[in-house]
C-alpha cells in the first residue's frame, strides 16, 4: 500500500502551499486554513497510510498521521 503524503510548505513570502507529491493543491494560504484543508483531504482518502507534514525552511517540523 502506498502512503499518501500531504506536505504543507512555507513559501518565501510567509504563506503556505499544500502539496501532494509534485502537485501543488493550493497556495497562498495562512497556516491554519492550510492545515484544515490538508486534514479534510486526508479524511477523504479513507486510508490509514495518509500523513500530513509541515515543512519550514526545508525542514520537516511536524508530522500528523491521519
PDB file of N, CA, C, O and CB in Angstrom:
ATOM      1  N   UNK A   1       0.832  -1.183   0.000  1.00  0.00           N
ATOM      2  CA  UNK A   1       0.000   0.000   0.000  1.00  0.00           C
ATOM      3  C   UNK A   1       0.880   1.252   0.000  1.00  0.00           C
ATOM      4  O   UNK A   1       1.877   1.315   0.719  1.00  0.00           O
ATOM      5  CB  UNK A   1      -0.948  -0.005   1.213  1.00  0.00           C
ATOM      6  N   UNK A   2       0.518   2.215  -0.784  1.00  0.00           N
ATOM      7  CA  UNK A   2       1.291   3.448  -0.896  1.00  0.00           C
ATOM      8  C   UNK A   2       0.825   4.468   0.144  1.00  0.00           C
ATOM      9  O   UNK A   2      -0.371   4.623   0.394  1.00  0.00           O
ATOM     10  CB  UNK A   2       1.170   4.036  -2.316  1.00  0.00           C
ATOM     11  N   UNK A   3       1.800   5.158   0.742  1.00  0.00           N
ATOM     12  CA  UNK A   3       1.487   6.208   1.703  1.00  0.00           C
ATOM     13  C   UNK A   3       1.196   7.499   0.959  1.00  0.00           C
ATOM     14  O   UNK A   3       1.976   7.908   0.099  1.00  0.00           O
ATOM     15  CB  UNK A   3       2.644   6.405   2.710  1.00  0.00           C
ATOM     16  N   UNK A   4       0.086   8.142   1.278  1.00  0.00           N
ATOM     17  CA  UNK A   4      -0.261   9.443   0.700  1.00  0.00           C
ATOM     18  C   UNK A   4       0.233  10.509   1.663  1.00  0.00           C
ATOM     19  O   UNK A   4      -0.101  10.490   2.848  1.00  0.00           O
ATOM     20  CB  UNK A   4      -1.815   9.578   0.440  1.00  0.00           C
ATOM     21  N   UNK A   5       1.033  11.442   1.146  1.00  0.00           N
ATOM     22  CA  UNK A   5       1.606  12.496   1.975  1.00  0.00           C
ATOM     23  C   UNK A   5       1.105  13.849   1.480  1.00  0.00           C
ATOM     24  O   UNK A   5       1.263  14.192   0.308  1.00  0.00           O
ATOM     25  CB  UNK A   5       3.158  12.439   1.953  1.00  0.00           C
ATOM     26  N   UNK A   6       0.507  14.605   2.378  1.00  0.00           N
ATOM     27  CA  UNK A   6       0.156  15.999   2.111  1.00  0.00           C
ATOM     28  C   UNK A   6       1.206  16.847   2.814  1.00  0.00           C
ATOM     29  O   UNK A   6       1.351  16.772   4.035  1.00  0.00           O
ATOM     30  CB  UNK A   6      -1.316  16.353   2.606  1.00  0.00           C
ATOM     31  N   UNK A   7       1.932  17.646   2.058  1.00  0.00           N
ATOM     32  CA  UNK A   7       3.017  18.461   2.615  1.00  0.00           C
ATOM     33  C   UNK A   7       2.594  19.919   2.599  1.00  0.00           C
ATOM     34  O   UNK A   7       2.232  20.455   1.552  1.00  0.00           O
ATOM     35  CB  UNK A   7       4.342  18.263   1.818  1.00  0.00           C
ATOM     36  N   UNK A   8       2.639  20.554   3.751  1.00  0.00           N
ATOM     37  CA  UNK A   8       2.340  21.984   3.879  1.00  0.00           C
ATOM     38  C   UNK A   8       3.687  22.680   3.988  1.00  0.00           C
ATOM     39  O   UNK A   8       4.398  22.525   4.981  1.00  0.00           O
ATOM     40  CB  UNK A   8       1.403  22.300   5.138  1.00  0.00           C
ATOM     41  N   UNK A   9       4.031  23.446   2.960  1.00  0.00           N
ATOM     42  CA  UNK A   9       5.368  24.027   2.883  1.00  0.00           C
ATOM     43  C   UNK A   9       5.293  25.551   2.873  1.00  0.00           C
ATOM     44  O   UNK A   9       4.470  26.152   2.183  1.00  0.00           O
ATOM     45  CB  UNK A   9       6.104  23.521   1.632  1.00  0.00           C
ATOM     46  N   UNK A  10       6.184  26.155   3.664  1.00  0.00           N
ATOM     47  CA  UNK A  10       6.231  27.616   3.772  1.00  0.00           C
ATOM     48  C   UNK A  10       6.860  28.214   2.516  1.00  0.00           C
ATOM     49  O   UNK A  10       7.902  27.752   2.052  1.00  0.00           O
ATOM     50  CB  UNK A  10       7.025  28.049   5.032  1.00  0.00           C
ATOM     51  N   UNK A  11       6.217  29.245   1.972  1.00  0.00           N
ATOM     52  CA  UNK A  11       6.741  29.957   0.812  1.00  0.00           C
ATOM     53  C   UNK A  11       7.679  31.069   1.259  1.00  0.00           C
ATOM     54  O   UNK A  11       7.770  31.378   2.447  1.00  0.00           O
ATOM     55  CB  UNK A  11       5.594  30.532  -0.038  1.00  0.00           C
ATOM     56  N   UNK A  12       8.373  31.665   0.303  1.00  0.00           N
ATOM     57  CA  UNK A  12       9.306  32.756   0.620  1.00  0.00           C
ATOM     58  C   UNK A  12       8.599  33.990   1.173  1.00  0.00           C
ATOM     59  O   UNK A  12       9.228  34.822   1.826  1.00  0.00           O
ATOM     60  CB  UNK A  12      10.095  33.139  -0.620  1.00  0.00           C
ATOM     61  N   UNK A  13       7.290  34.117   0.917  1.00  0.00           N
ATOM     62  CA  UNK A  13       6.536  35.283   1.376  1.00  0.00           C
ATOM     63  C   UNK A  13       5.818  35.053   2.713  1.00  0.00           C
ATOM     64  O   UNK A  13       5.027  35.890   3.149  1.00  0.00           O
ATOM     65  CB  UNK A  13       5.524  35.674   0.325  1.00  0.00           C
ATOM     66  N   UNK A  14       6.100  33.911   3.361  1.00  0.00           N
ATOM     67  CA  UNK A  14       5.498  33.634   4.660  1.00  0.00           C
ATOM     68  C   UNK A  14       4.151  32.952   4.598  1.00  0.00           C
ATOM     69  O   UNK A  14       3.581  32.620   5.637  1.00  0.00           O
ATOM     70  CB  UNK A  14       5.358  34.887   5.409  1.00  0.00           C
ATOM     71  N   UNK A  15       3.628  32.734   3.400  1.00  0.00           N
ATOM     72  CA  UNK A  15       2.380  31.992   3.258  1.00  0.00           C
ATOM     73  C   UNK A  15       2.714  30.523   3.010  1.00  0.00           C
ATOM     74  O   UNK A  15       3.883  30.159   2.887  1.00  0.00           O
ATOM     75  CB  UNK A  15       1.504  32.572   2.099  1.00  0.00           C
ATOM     76  N   UNK A  16       1.692  29.691   2.937  1.00  0.00           N
ATOM     77  CA  UNK A  16       1.902  28.244   2.883  1.00  0.00           C
ATOM     78  C   UNK A  16       1.240  27.650   1.655  1.00  0.00           C
ATOM     79  O   UNK A  16       0.197  28.126   1.208  1.00  0.00           O
ATOM     80  CB  UNK A  16       1.364  27.573   4.147  1.00  0.00           C
ATOM     81  N   UNK A  17       1.862  26.588   1.102  1.00  0.00           N
ATOM     82  CA  UNK A  17       1.323  25.863  -0.046  1.00  0.00           C
ATOM     83  C   UNK A  17       1.126  24.407   0.354  1.00  0.00           C
ATOM     84  O   UNK A  17       1.981  23.813   1.011  1.00  0.00           O
ATOM     85  CB  UNK A  17       2.267  25.980  -1.288  1.00  0.00           C
ATOM     86  N   UNK A  18      -0.004  23.837  -0.047  1.00  0.00           N
ATOM     87  CA  UNK A  18      -0.308  22.438   0.216  1.00  0.00           C
ATOM     88  C   UNK A  18       0.058  21.622  -1.019  1.00  0.00           C
ATOM     89  O   UNK A  18      -0.418  21.903  -2.119  1.00  0.00           O
ATOM     90  CB  UNK A  18      -1.810  22.247   0.590  1.00  0.00           C
ATOM     91  N   UNK A  19       0.901  20.617  -0.835  1.00  0.00           N
ATOM     92  CA  UNK A  19       1.387  19.767  -1.908  1.00  0.00           C
ATOM     93  C   UNK A  19       0.983  18.330  -1.664  1.00  0.00           C
ATOM     94  O   UNK A  19       0.851  17.903  -0.517  1.00  0.00           O
ATOM     95  CB  UNK A  19       2.900  19.877  -2.042  1.00  0.00           C
ATOM     96  N   UNK A  20       0.787  17.586  -2.728  1.00  0.00           N
ATOM     97  CA  UNK A  20       0.724  16.133  -2.684  1.00  0.00           C
ATOM     98  C   UNK A  20       1.620  15.651  -3.813  1.00  0.00           C
ATOM     99  O   UNK A  20       1.319  15.848  -4.990  1.00  0.00           O
ATOM    100  CB  UNK A  20      -0.765  15.587  -2.825  1.00  0.00           C
ATOM    101  N   UNK A  21       2.717  15.021  -3.441  1.00  0.00           N
ATOM    102  CA  UNK A  21       3.733  14.662  -4.435  1.00  0.00           C
ATOM    103  C   UNK A  21       4.322  15.936  -5.034  1.00  0.00           C
ATOM    104  O   UNK A  21       4.740  16.834  -4.303  1.00  0.00           O
ATOM    105  CB  UNK A  21       3.130  13.757  -5.554  1.00  0.00           C
ATOM    106  N   UNK A  22       4.353  16.013  -6.358  1.00  0.00           N
ATOM    107  CA  UNK A  22       4.865  17.201  -7.049  1.00  0.00           C
ATOM    108  C   UNK A  22       3.760  18.169  -7.454  1.00  0.00           C
ATOM    109  O   UNK A  22       4.023  19.155  -8.143  1.00  0.00           O
ATOM    110  CB  UNK A  22       5.644  16.786  -8.277  1.00  0.00           C
ATOM    111  N   UNK A  23       2.540  17.903  -7.038  1.00  0.00           N
ATOM    112  CA  UNK A  23       1.386  18.711  -7.427  1.00  0.00           C
ATOM    113  C   UNK A  23       0.992  19.669  -6.308  1.00  0.00           C
ATOM    114  O   UNK A  23       0.698  19.248  -5.190  1.00  0.00           O
ATOM    115  CB  UNK A  23       0.200  17.809  -7.795  1.00  0.00           C
ATOM    116  N   UNK A  24       0.990  20.955  -6.621  1.00  0.00           N
ATOM    117  CA  UNK A  24       0.521  21.953  -5.657  1.00  0.00           C
ATOM    118  C   UNK A  24      -1.008  21.934  -5.662  1.00  0.00           C
ATOM    119  O   UNK A  24      -1.635  22.205  -6.687  1.00  0.00           O
ATOM    120  CB  UNK A  24       1.074  23.390  -6.001  1.00  0.00           C
ATOM    121  N   UNK A  25      -1.597  21.616  -4.521  1.00  0.00           N
ATOM    122  CA  UNK A  25      -3.052  21.550  -4.402  1.00  0.00           C
ATOM    123  C   UNK A  25      -3.625  22.948  -4.217  1.00  0.00           C
ATOM    124  O   UNK A  25      -4.623  23.301  -4.846  1.00  0.00           O
ATOM    125  CB  UNK A  25      -3.464  20.640  -3.228  1.00  0.00           C
ATOM    126  N   UNK A  26      -2.997  23.745  -3.354  1.00  0.00           N
ATOM    127  CA  UNK A  26      -3.459  25.102  -3.087  1.00  0.00           C
ATOM    128  C   UNK A  26      -2.296  25.910  -2.528  1.00  0.00           C
ATOM    129  O   UNK A  26      -1.481  25.384  -1.769  1.00  0.00           O
ATOM    130  CB  UNK A  26      -4.668  25.105  -2.100  1.00  0.00           C
ATOM    131  N   UNK A  27      -2.215  27.182  -2.897  1.00  0.00           N
ATOM    132  CA  UNK A  27      -1.114  28.021  -2.438  1.00  0.00           C
ATOM    133  C   UNK A  27      -1.602  29.352  -1.901  1.00  0.00           C
ATOM    134  O   UNK A  27      -2.770  29.710  -2.052  1.00  0.00           O
ATOM    135  CB  UNK A  27      -0.132  28.253  -3.559  1.00  0.00           C
ATOM    136  N   UNK A  28      -0.689  30.080  -1.271  1.00  0.00           N
ATOM    137  CA  UNK A  28      -1.019  31.393  -0.739  1.00  0.00           C
ATOM    138  C   UNK A  28      -1.917  31.353   0.475  1.00  0.00           C
ATOM    139  O   UNK A  28      -2.676  32.290   0.722  1.00  0.00           O
ATOM    140  CB  UNK A  28      -1.663  32.206  -1.789  1.00  0.00           C
ATOM    141  N   UNK A  29      -1.838  30.267   1.241  1.00  0.00           N
ATOM    142  CA  UNK A  29      -2.712  30.099   2.399  1.00  0.00           C
ATOM    143  C   UNK A  29      -2.013  30.513   3.685  1.00  0.00           C
ATOM    144  O   UNK A  29      -0.788  30.458   3.786  1.00  0.00           O
ATOM    145  CB  UNK A  29      -3.181  28.654   2.503  1.00  0.00           C
ATOM    146  N   UNK A  30      -2.806  30.927   4.665  1.00  0.00           N
ATOM    147  CA  UNK A  30      -2.277  31.064   6.015  1.00  0.00           C
ATOM    148  C   UNK A  30      -2.184  29.664   6.599  1.00  0.00           C
ATOM    149  O   UNK A  30      -2.793  28.728   6.080  1.00  0.00           O
ATOM    150  CB  UNK A  30      -3.176  32.006   6.904  1.00  0.00           C
ATOM    151  N   UNK A  31      -1.432  29.521   7.667  1.00  0.00           N
ATOM    152  CA  UNK A  31      -1.147  28.187   8.200  1.00  0.00           C
ATOM    153  C   UNK A  31      -2.404  27.449   8.662  1.00  0.00           C
ATOM    154  O   UNK A  31      -2.574  26.273   8.339  1.00  0.00           O
ATOM    155  CB  UNK A  31      -0.177  28.295   9.353  1.00  0.00           C
ATOM    156  N   UNK A  32      -3.275  28.106   9.399  1.00  0.00           N
ATOM    157  CA  UNK A  32      -4.491  27.454   9.907  1.00  0.00           C
ATOM    158  C   UNK A  32      -5.349  26.857   8.800  1.00  0.00           C
ATOM    159  O   UNK A  32      -5.680  25.673   8.864  1.00  0.00           O
ATOM    160  CB  UNK A  32      -5.316  28.444  10.696  1.00  0.00           C
ATOM    161  N   UNK A  33      -5.724  27.644   7.777  1.00  0.00           N
ATOM    162  CA  UNK A  33      -6.510  27.085   6.678  1.00  0.00           C
ATOM    163  C   UNK A  33      -5.780  25.985   5.902  1.00  0.00           C
ATOM    164  O   UNK A  33      -6.418  25.060   5.399  1.00  0.00           O
ATOM    165  CB  UNK A  33      -6.900  28.184   5.731  1.00  0.00           C
ATOM    166  N   UNK A  34      -4.458  26.076   5.802  1.00  0.00           N
ATOM    167  CA  UNK A  34      -3.693  25.036   5.101  1.00  0.00           C
ATOM    168  C   UNK A  34      -3.785  23.711   5.854  1.00  0.00           C
ATOM    169  O   UNK A  34      -3.946  22.657   5.239  1.00  0.00           O
ATOM    170  CB  UNK A  34      -2.212  25.460   4.942  1.00  0.00           C
ATOM    171  N   UNK A  35      -3.683  23.758   7.174  1.00  0.00           N
ATOM    172  CA  UNK A  35      -3.795  22.538   7.983  1.00  0.00           C
ATOM    173  C   UNK A  35      -5.204  21.966   7.885  1.00  0.00           C
ATOM    174  O   UNK A  35      -5.368  20.753   7.746  1.00  0.00           O
ATOM    175  CB  UNK A  35      -3.437  22.826   9.460  1.00  0.00           C
ATOM    176  N   UNK A  36      -6.224  22.821   7.956  1.00  0.00           N
ATOM    177  CA  UNK A  36      -7.611  22.349   7.859  1.00  0.00           C
ATOM    178  C   UNK A  36      -7.866  21.671   6.516  1.00  0.00           C
ATOM    179  O   UNK A  36      -8.508  20.623   6.463  1.00  0.00           O
ATOM    180  CB  UNK A  36      -8.593  23.519   8.052  1.00  0.00           C
ATOM    181  N   UNK A  37      -7.361  22.270   5.419  1.00  0.00           N
ATOM    182  CA  UNK A  37      -7.555  21.688   4.093  1.00  0.00           C
ATOM    183  C   UNK A  37      -6.834  20.345   3.985  1.00  0.00           C
ATOM    184  O   UNK A  37      -7.382  19.390   3.435  1.00  0.00           O
ATOM    185  CB  UNK A  37      -7.053  22.654   3.001  1.00  0.00           C
ATOM    186  N   UNK A  38      -5.622  20.269   4.501  1.00  0.00           N
ATOM    187  CA  UNK A  38      -4.879  19.004   4.455  1.00  0.00           C
ATOM    188  C   UNK A  38      -5.606  17.913   5.229  1.00  0.00           C
ATOM    189  O   UNK A  38      -5.694  16.779   4.759  1.00  0.00           O
ATOM    190  CB  UNK A  38      -3.464  19.191   5.018  1.00  0.00           C
ATOM    191  N   UNK A  39      -6.124  18.235   6.400  1.00  0.00           N
ATOM    192  CA  UNK A  39      -6.861  17.241   7.194  1.00  0.00           C
ATOM    193  C   UNK A  39      -8.148  16.807   6.501  1.00  0.00           C
ATOM    194  O   UNK A  39      -8.512  15.632   6.542  1.00  0.00           O
ATOM    195  CB  UNK A  39      -7.187  17.803   8.578  1.00  0.00           C
ATOM    196  N   UNK A  40      -8.839  17.753   5.864  1.00  0.00           N
ATOM    197  CA  UNK A  40     -10.050  17.427   5.126  1.00  0.00           C
ATOM    198  C   UNK A  40      -9.740  16.458   3.984  1.00  0.00           C
ATOM    199  O   UNK A  40     -10.438  15.459   3.810  1.00  0.00           O
ATOM    200  CB  UNK A  40     -10.707  18.705   4.581  1.00  0.00           C
ATOM    201  N   UNK A  41      -8.704  16.749   3.213  1.00  0.00           N
ATOM    202  CA  UNK A  41      -8.327  15.876   2.095  1.00  0.00           C
ATOM    203  C   UNK A  41      -7.872  14.507   2.597  1.00  0.00           C
ATOM    204  O   UNK A  41      -8.190  13.484   1.989  1.00  0.00           O
ATOM    205  CB  UNK A  41      -7.210  16.528   1.258  1.00  0.00           C
ATOM    206  N   UNK A  42      -7.138  14.487   3.694  1.00  0.00           N
ATOM    207  CA  UNK A  42      -6.666  13.215   4.246  1.00  0.00           C
ATOM    208  C   UNK A  42      -7.836  12.353   4.699  1.00  0.00           C
ATOM    209  O   UNK A  42      -7.814  11.136   4.510  1.00  0.00           O
ATOM    210  CB  UNK A  42      -5.706  13.459   5.419  1.00  0.00           C
ATOM    211  N   UNK A  43      -8.855  12.963   5.293  1.00  0.00           N
ATOM    212  CA  UNK A  43     -10.035  12.214   5.731  1.00  0.00           C
ATOM    213  C   UNK A  43     -10.792  11.627   4.545  1.00  0.00           C
ATOM    214  O   UNK A  43     -11.375  10.548   4.653  1.00  0.00           O
ATOM    215  CB  UNK A  43     -10.964  13.114   6.547  1.00  0.00           C
ATOM    216  N   UNK A  44     -10.787  12.329   3.416  1.00  0.00           N
ATOM    217  CA  UNK A  44     -11.494  11.870   2.226  1.00  0.00           C
ATOM    218  C   UNK A  44     -10.860  10.602   1.644  1.00  0.00           C
ATOM    219  O   UNK A  44     -11.529   9.831   0.956  1.00  0.00           O
ATOM    220  CB  UNK A  44     -11.515  12.973   1.173  1.00  0.00           C
ATOM    221  N   UNK A  45      -9.579  10.391   1.920  1.00  0.00           N
ATOM    222  CA  UNK A  45      -8.863   9.230   1.374  1.00  0.00           C
ATOM    223  C   UNK A  45      -9.297   7.922   2.008  1.00  0.00           C
ATOM    224  O   UNK A  45      -9.203   6.871   1.375  1.00  0.00           O
ATOM    225  CB  UNK A  45      -7.377   9.405   1.561  1.00  0.00           C
ATOM    226  N   UNK A  46      -9.772   7.967   3.248  1.00  0.00           N
ATOM    227  CA  UNK A  46     -10.138   6.744   3.989  1.00  0.00           C
ATOM    228  C   UNK A  46      -9.003   5.737   3.957  1.00  0.00           C
ATOM    229  O   UNK A  46      -9.226   4.547   3.733  1.00  0.00           O
ATOM    230  CB  UNK A  46     -11.418   6.112   3.403  1.00  0.00           C
ATOM    231  N   UNK A  47      -7.783   6.213   4.181  1.00  0.00           N
ATOM    232  CA  UNK A  47      -6.600   5.362   4.107  1.00  0.00           C
ATOM    233  C   UNK A  47      -5.766   5.571   5.367  1.00  0.00           C
ATOM    234  O   UNK A  47      -5.460   6.708   5.726  1.00  0.00           O
ATOM    235  CB  UNK A  47      -5.763   5.670   2.826  1.00  0.00           C
ATOM    236  N   UNK A  48      -5.401   4.493   6.032  1.00  0.00           N
ATOM    237  CA  UNK A  48      -4.615   4.596   7.263  1.00  0.00           C
ATOM    238  C   UNK A  48      -3.174   5.004   7.007  1.00  0.00           C
ATOM    239  O   UNK A  48      -2.452   5.328   7.951  1.00  0.00           O
ATOM    240  CB  UNK A  48      -4.640   3.283   7.999  1.00  0.00           C
ATOM    241  N   UNK A  49      -2.743   4.996   5.764  1.00  0.00           N
ATOM    242  CA  UNK A  49      -1.362   5.342   5.430  1.00  0.00           C
ATOM    243  C   UNK A  49      -1.215   6.795   5.002  1.00  0.00           C
ATOM    244  O   UNK A  49      -0.228   7.134   4.348  1.00  0.00           O
ATOM    245  CB  UNK A  49      -0.854   4.436   4.332  1.00  0.00           C
ATOM    246  N   UNK A  50      -2.142   7.648   5.341  1.00  0.00           N
ATOM    247  CA  UNK A  50      -2.080   9.054   4.979  1.00  0.00           C
ATOM    248  C   UNK A  50      -1.401   9.836   6.089  1.00  0.00           C
ATOM    249  O   UNK A  50      -1.663   9.604   7.269  1.00  0.00           O
ATOM    250  CB  UNK A  50      -3.487   9.614   4.702  1.00  0.00           C
ATOM    251  N   UNK A  51      -0.526  10.766   5.711  1.00  0.00           N
ATOM    252  CA  UNK A  51       0.092  11.618   6.719  1.00  0.00           C
ATOM    253  C   UNK A  51       0.233  13.037   6.177  1.00  0.00           C
ATOM    254  O   UNK A  51       0.254  13.270   4.969  1.00  0.00           O
ATOM    255  CB  UNK A  51       1.470  11.058   7.142  1.00  0.00           C
ATOM    256  N   UNK A  52       0.328  13.974   7.120  1.00  0.00           N
ATOM    257  CA  UNK A  52       0.487  15.396   6.804  1.00  0.00           C
ATOM    258  C   UNK A  52       1.822  15.840   7.385  1.00  0.00           C
ATOM    259  O   UNK A  52       2.107  15.599   8.558  1.00  0.00           O
ATOM    260  CB  UNK A  52      -0.707  16.262   7.374  1.00  0.00           C
ATOM    261  N   UNK A  53       2.642  16.493   6.556  1.00  0.00           N
ATOM    262  CA  UNK A  53       3.933  17.009   7.009  1.00  0.00           C
ATOM    263  C   UNK A  53       3.920  18.525   6.937  1.00  0.00           C
ATOM    264  O   UNK A  53       3.421  19.105   5.973  1.00  0.00           O
ATOM    265  CB  UNK A  53       5.096  16.430   6.162  1.00  0.00           C
ATOM    266  N   UNK A  54       4.467  19.158   7.951  1.00  0.00           N
ATOM    267  CA  UNK A  54       4.615  20.607   7.996  1.00  0.00           C
ATOM    268  C   UNK A  54       6.099  20.916   7.777  1.00  0.00           C
ATOM    269  O   UNK A  54       6.948  20.484   8.557  1.00  0.00           O
ATOM    270  CB  UNK A  54       4.090  21.204   9.366  1.00  0.00           C
ATOM    271  N   UNK A  55       6.410  21.666   6.710  1.00  0.00           N
ATOM    272  CA  UNK A  55       7.797  21.917   6.331  1.00  0.00           C
ATOM    273  C   UNK A  55       8.069  23.417   6.339  1.00  0.00           C
ATOM    274  O   UNK A  55       7.362  24.191   5.695  1.00  0.00           O
ATOM    275  CB  UNK A  55       8.105  21.315   4.940  1.00  0.00           C
ATOM    276  N   UNK A  56       9.102  23.814   7.076  1.00  0.00           N
ATOM    277  CA  UNK A  56       9.502  25.216   7.142  1.00  0.00           C
ATOM    278  C   UNK A  56      11.012  25.297   6.959  1.00  0.00           C
ATOM    279  O   UNK A  56      11.754  24.549   7.595  1.00  0.00           O
ATOM    280  CB  UNK A  56       9.066  25.866   8.493  1.00  0.00           C
ATOM    281  N   UNK A  57      11.470  26.195   6.100  1.00  0.00           N
ATOM    282  CA  UNK A  57      12.905  26.387   5.824  1.00  0.00           C
ATOM    283  C   UNK A  57      13.585  25.080   5.421  1.00  0.00           C
ATOM    284  O   UNK A  57      14.745  24.847   5.760  1.00  0.00           O
ATOM    285  CB  UNK A  57      13.607  26.975   7.055  1.00  0.00           C
ATOM    286  N   UNK A  58      12.860  24.235   4.699  1.00  0.00           N
ATOM    287  CA  UNK A  58      13.426  22.991   4.215  1.00  0.00           C
ATOM    288  C   UNK A  58      13.484  21.863   5.227  1.00  0.00           C
ATOM    289  O   UNK A  58      14.008  20.794   4.914  1.00  0.00           O
ATOM    290  CB  UNK A  58      14.767  23.245   3.723  1.00  0.00           C
ATOM    291  N   UNK A  59      12.966  22.062   6.428  1.00  0.00           N
ATOM    292  CA  UNK A  59      13.000  21.054   7.481  1.00  0.00           C
ATOM    293  C   UNK A  59      11.587  20.641   7.858  1.00  0.00           C
ATOM    294  O   UNK A  59      10.715  21.490   8.040  1.00  0.00           O
ATOM    295  CB  UNK A  59      13.750  21.580   8.713  1.00  0.00           C
ATOM    296  N   UNK A  60      11.363  19.350   7.974  1.00  0.00           N
ATOM    297  CA  UNK A  60      10.071  18.858   8.451  1.00  0.00           C
ATOM    298  C   UNK A  60       9.989  19.093   9.946  1.00  0.00           C
ATOM    299  O   UNK A  60      10.794  18.564  10.713  1.00  0.00           O
ATOM    300  CB  UNK A  60       9.875  17.349   8.113  1.00  0.00           C
ATOM    301  N   UNK A  61       9.006  19.896  10.360  1.00  0.00           N
ATOM    302  CA  UNK A  61       8.926  20.261  11.772  1.00  0.00           C
ATOM    303  C   UNK A  61       7.761  19.569  12.490  1.00  0.00           C
ATOM    304  O   UNK A  61       7.673  19.623  13.717  1.00  0.00           O
ATOM    305  CB  UNK A  61       8.787  21.768  11.906  1.00  0.00           C
ATOM    306  N   UNK A  62       6.875  18.926  11.741  1.00  0.00           N
ATOM    307  CA  UNK A  62       5.766  18.201  12.366  1.00  0.00           C
ATOM    308  C   UNK A  62       5.210  17.194  11.383  1.00  0.00           C
ATOM    309  O   UNK A  62       5.186  17.438  10.177  1.00  0.00           O
ATOM    310  CB  UNK A  62       4.655  19.172  12.838  1.00  0.00           C
ATOM    311  N   UNK A  63       4.757  16.048  11.907  1.00  0.00           N
ATOM    312  CA  UNK A  63       4.107  15.007  11.112  1.00  0.00           C
ATOM    313  C   UNK A  63       2.854  14.597  11.844  1.00  0.00           C
ATOM    314  O   UNK A  63       2.881  14.352  13.050  1.00  0.00           O
ATOM    315  CB  UNK A  63       5.049  13.781  10.868  1.00  0.00           C
ATOM    316  N   UNK A  64       1.746  14.519  11.111  1.00  0.00           N
ATOM    317  CA  UNK A  64       0.465  14.103  11.683  1.00  0.00           C
ATOM    318  C   UNK A  64      -0.041  12.931  10.870  1.00  0.00           C
ATOM    319  O   UNK A  64      -0.288  13.062   9.671  1.00  0.00           O
ATOM    320  CB  UNK A  64      -0.576  15.277  11.694  1.00  0.00           C
ATOM    321  N   UNK A  65      -0.198  11.789  11.512  1.00  0.00           N
ATOM    322  CA  UNK A  65      -0.766  10.612  10.839  1.00  0.00           C
ATOM    323  C   UNK A  65      -2.279  10.663  10.993  1.00  0.00           C
ATOM    324  O   UNK A  65      -2.800  10.879  12.087  1.00  0.00           O
ATOM    325  CB  UNK A  65      -0.184   9.270  11.428  1.00  0.00           C
ATOM    326  N   UNK A  66      -2.958  10.465   9.904  1.00  0.00           N
ATOM    327  CA  UNK A  66      -4.412  10.563   9.918  1.00  0.00           C
ATOM    328  C   UNK A  66      -5.063   9.205  10.000  1.00  0.00           C
ATOM    329  O   UNK A  66      -6.290   9.109  10.022  1.00  0.00           O
ATOM    330  CB  UNK A  66      -4.902  11.290   8.695  1.00  0.00           C
TER     331      UNK A  66
END
